[in-house]
Amino acid sequence: MRFMIIVKATPDTEAGVMPGEPLFAAMADYHQELARAGVLLDANGLRPSRDGWRIRHHEGRRSLVDGPFAETKELIAGYTLIQVRSREEAMEWSRRFPAPHGELLDGEIEVRQLYEADDLPASPAREPFRAL
């Protein structure tokens, strides 16, 4: 089972403010622990939305919209992708996730399970996904 631990953005992360050394150290320790346990698949921070874009689909047309995006609370600042045996194991790892913006600042992470190939019902259109 794969889970994504999502770090919610803040005005500071959207401004490109880097975490201080104590948070970098705590995150490094946490990710090393995940790696030693063999559950870490990937982890990274995301650049501010000003460096990104969105593709909007509307009435059969696509349009490109450059960042930044206004609703910071709807953005993510980073992620950690883990593969574990159970939902409970994912909950335990997520409880140990360091305070994402430092111990004295408010912060939030969200954890979402990824769909696996076996979650998809069999159909010709879905077979390529199952094969991946």
Buried (B, 14 or more C-beta within 10 A) or exposed (E): EBBBBBBBBBEBBBEEEEBEEEBEEBBEEBBEEBEEEEBBBEBEEBEBBEEBEEEEEEEEEEEEEEBEBEEBEEBBBBBBBBBBEEEEBBEEBBEEBBBBBBEEEEBEBEBEEEEEEEEEEEEEEEEEEEEE
